């Protein structure tokens, strides 16, 4: 059985983590398949947004610990260098918006992979747990990078050390995620967000994503210069011309991501 379920619909590349019996815990096979899925969608002109979610009751419980303790397994260093770090880097560098639809528990690396995505929504019964401290480990998969930027130093420090479970509602209130969605509306609402993004000027999203990534390290002067450069690039796209024409002609724009 494949560790992922993949399909394309209305410009959205759907990726569903598919180890429900393990709460979609990551092993090497699933990690490699996820990297491959991102790379495949990145090259496919039919895909203009990526939707990442889990099958069953959880988004992802993080690392499959059976693989960690397996003497024949890849070992912690390889897991970080070849699994999680490439996944996080690809999510942030891919020139497509990535929506994480957190359908249940997101723990450890599973939580941090979700938080690395561009837009994170969660069903009302979902939860986020920085479970590393319970095992004597350090948060990985970008957790120490994204979490303090999302919710502030104190909250991030407490959650990573205490390992508290954060409900989806709490996560929305503290700015960790974009929206907590009632369970009976979760699939339709989260998919609707992805399809809306796919129909928008996605080339400008790629430029916006670059600006947001660099804003973490740039000075204000550097960021203003970057915005100038990226805005010039955006103004030269076909989508900008279409947006202007549609506005003048009082019609709905038809964006193509070019």
C-alpha positions as CSV (number, residue, x, y, z in Angstrom):
1,X,0.0,0.0,0.0
2,X,1.3,3.5,-0.9
3,X,2.2,5.7,2.0
4,X,0.5,8.6,0.2
5,X,-2.7,9.1,-1.8
6,X,-2.3,11.6,-4.6
7,X,-4.6,13.2,-7.1
8,X,-5.2,16.5,-9.0
9,X,-8.5,18.3,-9.1
10,X,-9.4,21.8,-10.2
11,X,-5.8,22.9,-10.1
12,X,-5.1,21.5,-6.7
13,X,-2.6,18.7,-6.0
14,X,-3.9,16.7,-3.2
15,X,-1.5,14.8,-0.9
16,X,-3.0,12.5,1.8
17,X,-0.6,10.9,4.3
18,X,-1.8,7.3,4.2
19,X,-0.6,5.3,7.3
20,X,-3.8,5.7,9.3
21,X,-3.1,2.7,11.5
22,X,0.0,4.6,12.7
23,X,-1.7,8.0,12.9
24,X,0.3,8.8,9.7
25,X,3.6,8.6,11.6
26,X,6.5,9.2,9.2
27,X,8.9,6.4,8.2
28,X,11.5,6.6,5.5
29,X,9.2,5.4,2.8
30,X,6.5,8.0,3.5
31,X,9.1,10.8,3.8
32,X,10.7,9.9,0.5
33,X,7.3,9.7,-1.2
34,X,6.3,13.1,0.2
35,X,9.4,14.7,-1.2
36,X,8.8,13.0,-4.6
37,X,5.2,14.2,-4.6
38,X,6.2,17.8,-4.0
39,X,8.8,17.6,-6.8
40,X,6.2,16.0,-9.2
41,X,3.6,18.7,-8.5
42,X,6.3,21.4,-8.8
43,X,6.9,20.4,-12.4
44,X,3.2,19.9,-13.3
45,X,1.6,23.0,-14.9
46,X,-1.8,21.6,-14.0
47,X,-1.1,22.0,-10.3
48,X,-1.4,25.6,-8.9
49,X,-1.9,24.8,-5.2
50,X,-1.0,21.9,-2.9
51,X,-3.3,20.5,-0.2
52,X,-1.7,18.3,2.4
53,X,-3.8,16.3,4.9
54,X,-3.9,12.9,6.6
55,X,-6.1,9.9,6.2
56,X,-8.0,8.6,9.2
57,X,-8.2,10.3,12.6
58,X,-4.9,12.1,12.6
59,X,-2.8,14.5,10.5
60,X,0.5,12.9,11.6
61,X,1.9,11.7,14.9
62,X,5.4,12.6,13.9
63,X,8.2,10.2,13.6
64,X,7.5,6.4,13.7
65,X,9.6,5.6,16.8
66,X,9.9,2.0,15.8
67,X,12.1,3.1,12.9
68,X,14.3,5.2,15.3
69,X,15.1,2.3,17.6
70,X,15.5,-0.2,14.8
71,X,19.3,-1.1,14.7
72,X,18.9,-1.6,10.9
73,X,17.0,1.7,10.5
74,X,18.3,4.9,9.0
75,X,19.3,6.5,12.3
76,X,18.5,10.0,13.7
77,X,21.0,11.9,11.6
78,X,19.8,10.5,8.3
79,X,16.1,11.0,9.3
80,X,16.8,14.7,9.8
81,X,19.2,15.2,6.9
82,X,17.3,13.1,4.3
83,X,13.7,13.1,5.5
84,X,12.5,16.2,7.5
85,X,15.0,18.9,6.5
86,X,14.3,18.4,2.7
87,X,10.6,18.3,3.3
88,X,10.6,21.6,5.2
89,X,12.9,23.2,2.7
90,X,10.7,22.1,-0.2
91,X,7.5,23.4,1.4
92,X,9.2,26.9,1.9
93,X,10.9,27.0,-1.5
94,X,8.2,25.5,-3.8
95,X,6.6,28.2,-5.9
96,X,3.1,27.1,-5.1
97,X,0.9,27.9,-2.1
98,X,0.7,24.9,0.3
99,X,-2.3,24.4,2.5
100,X,-2.1,22.1,5.5
101,X,-5.5,20.7,6.4
102,X,-4.9,19.3,9.9
103,X,-7.6,16.7,10.3
104,X,-6.6,15.4,13.8
105,X,-3.6,15.2,16.0
106,X,-0.4,16.8,14.7
107,X,2.5,15.9,17.0
108,X,6.2,16.4,16.8
109,X,7.5,16.6,13.3
110,X,3.9,16.2,12.1
111,X,3.0,19.5,13.8
112,X,6.1,21.3,12.5
113,X,5.6,20.1,8.9
114,X,2.0,21.6,9.1
115,X,3.3,24.9,10.6
116,X,5.8,25.3,7.8
117,X,3.0,25.4,5.2
118,X,1.6,28.7,3.8
119,X,-1.9,28.4,5.2
120,X,-2.8,26.1,8.1
121,X,-6.4,25.2,8.9
122,X,-7.5,22.6,11.4
123,X,-10.7,20.7,12.2
124,X,-12.2,21.6,15.6
125,X,-11.1,18.4,17.2
126,X,-7.5,18.7,16.0
127,X,-4.6,19.3,18.3
128,X,-0.9,20.3,18.1
129,X,1.7,18.9,20.4
130,X,5.5,19.6,20.6
131,X,6.1,16.1,21.9
132,X,9.9,16.1,21.7
133,X,10.5,17.0,25.4
134,X,8.6,13.9,26.4
135,X,11.3,11.8,24.7
136,X,14.3,13.9,25.8
137,X,14.7,15.4,22.3
138,X,14.9,18.8,20.7
139,X,12.1,20.1,18.4
140,X,13.1,19.6,14.8
141,X,11.5,20.0,11.3
142,X,11.8,23.8,11.7
143,X,9.9,23.9,15.0
144,X,12.3,26.2,16.8
145,X,12.3,28.4,13.7
146,X,8.6,28.8,12.9
147,X,6.9,28.5,16.3
148,X,8.5,31.5,18.0
149,X,7.8,33.6,14.8
150,X,4.2,32.5,14.9
151,X,3.3,32.8,18.5
152,X,6.2,34.6,20.3
153,X,9.2,33.5,22.3
154,X,7.5,32.8,25.6
155,X,4.6,30.7,24.2
156,X,7.0,28.8,22.0
157,X,9.4,28.2,24.8
158,X,6.7,26.9,27.1
159,X,5.0,24.7,24.5
160,X,8.3,23.1,23.4
161,X,9.5,22.4,27.0
162,X,6.2,21.4,28.6
163,X,4.8,19.6,25.6
164,X,1.3,20.9,26.3
165,X,-1.5,19.8,23.9
166,X,-2.9,22.8,22.1
167,X,-6.4,22.6,20.7
168,X,-7.2,23.9,17.2
169,X,-9.3,26.7,18.8
170,X,-6.4,27.7,21.0
171,X,-4.0,27.5,18.1
172,X,-6.1,29.9,16.1
173,X,-6.4,32.4,19.0
174,X,-2.6,32.4,19.5
175,X,-1.9,32.9,15.8
176,X,-0.4,29.4,15.3
177,X,-2.8,28.6,12.5
178,X,-5.1,30.5,10.2
179,X,-8.5,29.0,11.1
180,X,-10.2,26.4,13.2
181,X,-13.1,25.0,11.2
182,X,-16.1,23.0,12.6
183,X,-15.6,19.4,11.9
184,X,-18.8,19.0,9.8
185,X,-17.5,21.8,7.5
186,X,-13.8,21.0,7.6
187,X,-13.3,19.1,4.3
188,X,-15.5,21.4,2.2
189,X,-14.1,24.6,3.7
190,X,-10.4,23.6,3.6
191,X,-10.7,22.2,0.0
192,X,-12.5,25.4,-1.0
193,X,-9.6,27.5,0.3
194,X,-7.2,25.4,-1.8
195,X,-9.3,25.7,-4.9
196,X,-9.7,29.4,-4.4
197,X,-5.9,29.8,-4.2
198,X,-5.5,27.6,-7.4
199,X,-7.7,30.0,-9.3
200,X,-5.8,33.1,-8.2
201,X,-2.6,34.7,-9.6
202,X,-0.3,32.0,-8.3
203,X,2.9,33.5,-9.8
204,X,2.4,36.5,-7.5
205,X,2.0,34.0,-4.6
206,X,5.5,32.6,-5.4
207,X,6.9,36.1,-5.2
208,X,5.0,36.8,-2.0
209,X,6.3,33.6,-0.5
210,X,9.9,34.6,-1.3
211,X,9.3,38.0,0.3
212,X,7.9,36.4,3.5
213,X,10.8,33.9,3.7
214,X,13.4,36.6,3.5
215,X,11.6,39.0,5.8
216,X,12.8,36.9,8.8
217,X,16.4,37.9,8.2
218,X,16.3,41.2,6.1
219,X,16.5,44.7,7.5
220,X,13.7,47.0,6.7
221,X,15.8,48.7,4.0
222,X,16.6,45.3,2.5
223,X,13.0,44.2,2.6
224,X,11.8,47.4,0.8
225,X,14.4,46.8,-1.9
226,X,13.3,43.2,-2.2
227,X,9.6,44.3,-2.5
228,X,10.5,46.7,-5.2
229,X,12.3,43.9,-7.2
230,X,9.5,41.4,-6.7
231,X,6.8,44.0,-7.5
232,X,8.5,44.7,-10.8
233,X,8.5,41.0,-11.6
234,X,4.8,40.7,-10.6
235,X,3.9,43.6,-12.8
236,X,5.5,41.8,-15.8
237,X,3.3,38.7,-15.5
238,X,0.3,37.8,-17.7
239,X,-1.8,37.6,-14.6
240,X,-1.2,41.3,-13.7
241,X,-2.3,42.3,-17.2
242,X,-5.3,40.1,-16.9
243,X,-6.2,41.5,-13.5
244,X,-6.0,45.1,-14.8
245,X,-8.0,44.3,-17.9
246,X,-10.7,42.4,-15.9
247,X,-11.0,45.4,-13.5
248,X,-11.4,47.9,-16.4
249,X,-13.9,45.6,-18.2
250,X,-15.8,44.9,-15.0
251,X,-15.5,41.1,-15.3
252,X,-14.1,38.3,-13.3
253,X,-10.4,37.8,-14.1
254,X,-9.2,34.5,-15.5
255,X,-5.7,33.9,-14.0
256,X,-3.4,31.3,-15.4
257,X,-0.4,31.5,-13.0
258,X,1.9,33.0,-15.7
